[in-house]
Amino acid sequence: MVDSKSFVESILKAKENMLVNVSDDIWAHPETRFEETQSKAILWQALSDEGFTLEDDVAGISTAFTGTFGSGYPVIGILGEFDALADLSQEGGVSHPQPITEGGHGHGCGHNLLGTGSLAAAIAIKEYLQENGISGTVQYFGCPGEEGGSGKTFMAREGVFSHLDLALTWHPSTTNSMMSLSSLANYQVKFRFKGVSAHAAAAPHLGRSALDAVELMNVGVNYLREHIKPDARVHYATTNTGGYSPNVVQANAEVLYLIRSPKMEDVRDIYRRVCNIAEGAAQMTETSVTIEIDKACSNYMPNRELEKVMYDQLKTLDPIEYSSEEIDYAKDMWNTLAPNEKLDALESVKSFGAFNDGDKLKGKYLSDVVHDYAPFDIAMPGSTDVADVSWNVPTAQCTLATCAVGTPIHTWQMVTQGVTSVAHKGMLRAGTVMALTAIDILQSPEKLDSIKIEHEEKFKDHPYECPIPADVQPSPL
Ligand SMILES: Nc1ccc(C(=O)N[C@@H](CCC(=O)O)C(=O)O)cc1
């Protein structure tokens, strides 16, 4: 009998061209939150071709879907993302900033790879179930709107993950490591001010400026910063400035706030204080304000027992080999970084999973090392809606190197590397790691017992409460 590693590697070798085409096709059709119709269609077609049973409109979201194969225990969820970021249009495989479409979208977080690496895993697990005729179900989750949308949180609100025995996912990165840390919980909220328009010169005394209210609110929040916990973050984008005419008093203006902290109770408290500031700004300007929650997500709670199973698979694979061309290109990418970005490169990996041994990357342009598994309770300086899955079912995620050391996410550098051979290698490796993790559990189902005990212990005193209120619906940017 072939060992599972050779089995998975040979399946993914046979599917390599298809998977690379799927990823590159998604990359070429960057779509933002809840408008990912083409990206969804690409993944849908691939799942259908591979014999998965498809379900559409999951949780009532038109770009959320599942593909299922097999039957019975255990039910293994594989999470795929495929949304892009606004304003990051960029040519692929170059070493200078060059938008394809000015103002267009781009895959600045590598979700073309994420969704496809997860597809690779689902296919390999399906083949394994089929080959061995054993009990077990693999379910691919097409999860839209991770960037600023918390698609999985909306899905979790409708209970779509509750039947899973475990969930696995990964994230494109500069490193190969477990994501063995928490993440920031957040609330994203619209503050919409309404005033009175007037001729800005002839009758300014009759006008009440909604834009003034936005500006005063922002000033108030900027004073609040000193009095919140240091690991909390508050960002804002003015999403409606009230128009382009300085000679009209702006009667409508809107600002979108993203409030984050490692603990949801702190997010809620800062949110309460930000609301007070908004009311104060409305009072100062004699405008009115309406407050609307846009989305929210929880903090990530990895399952340590499951992480150990995944880490064992991650570390036993041979290091990825890179050609001299790949290393030269990575060096070119490294040299696009400013001196302060270079200094930050080895520091920042420490807060994303490579806690104790970020220095292993010193002098490397591409990572061929696996960082030590080091479970930490601290939050990475970012958020992910994988968090809301982790509150519902045992969840683990790893990172695989898909780009040059030092590449910051949400940048043109990340977009341009998303269609390179290095990105494809990392993506296929991610599929291999997730598939081997699932197969290990299918072969040794007793491992699930300790995984489940940990999950039950952790959440028995604070069961999942979806942070998105029942009446909030997912919406496009
Ligand atoms: N492994 C990762 C998972 C998510 C992210 C990330 O950047 N997420 C967005 C999500 C924002 C949101 O929740 O609205 C962020 O933190 O800004 C980064 C690495």
The ligand as an SDF file (V2000), in Angstrom:
LIG
                    3D

 19 19  0  0  0  0  0  0  0  0999 V2000
   -3.6100   35.0140    8.1120 N   0  0  0  0  0  0  0  0  0  0  0  0
   -4.1840   36.2150    7.9470 C   0  0  0  0  0  0  0  0  0  0  0  0
   -5.5520   36.3360    7.9920 C   0  0  0  0  0  0  0  0  0  0  0  0
   -6.1420   37.5660    7.7880 C   0  0  0  0  0  0  0  0  0  0  0  0
   -5.3670   38.6910    7.5470 C   0  0  0  0  0  0  0  0  0  0  0  0
   -5.9820   40.0230    7.3330 C   0  0  0  0  0  0  0  0  0  0  0  0
   -5.3040   40.9750    6.9300 O   0  0  0  0  0  0  0  0  0  0  0  0
   -7.2900   40.1790    7.5820 N   0  0  0  0  0  0  0  0  0  0  0  0
   -8.0030   41.4580    7.4620 C   0  0  0  0  0  0  0  0  0  0  0  0
   -9.4520   41.2230    7.8680 C   0  0  0  0  0  0  0  0  0  0  0  0
  -10.2010   42.4760    8.1970 C   0  0  0  0  0  0  0  0  0  0  0  0
  -11.5710   42.2620    8.7740 C   0  0  0  0  0  0  0  0  0  0  0  0
  -11.8580   41.3940    9.5680 O   0  0  0  0  0  0  0  0  0  0  0  0
  -12.4070   43.0700    8.4510 O   0  0  0  0  0  0  0  0  0  0  0  0
   -7.3730   42.4910    8.3930 C   0  0  0  0  0  0  0  0  0  0  0  0
   -6.8940   42.1330    9.4740 O   0  0  0  0  0  0  0  0  0  0  0  0
   -7.3980   43.6760    8.0450 O   0  0  0  0  0  0  0  0  0  0  0  0
   -4.0070   38.5640    7.5130 C   0  0  0  0  0  0  0  0  0  0  0  0
   -3.4090   37.3360    7.7040 C   0  0  0  0  0  0  0  0  0  0  0  0
  1  2  1  0
  2  3  1  0
  2 19  2  0
  3  4  2  0
  4  5  1  0
  5  6  1  0
  5 18  2  0
  6  7  2  0
  6  8  1  0
  8  9  1  0
  9 10  1  0
  9 15  1  0
 10 11  1  0
 11 12  1  0
 12 13  2  0
 12 14  1  0
 15 16  2  0
 15 17  1  0
 18 19  1  0
M  END
$$$$
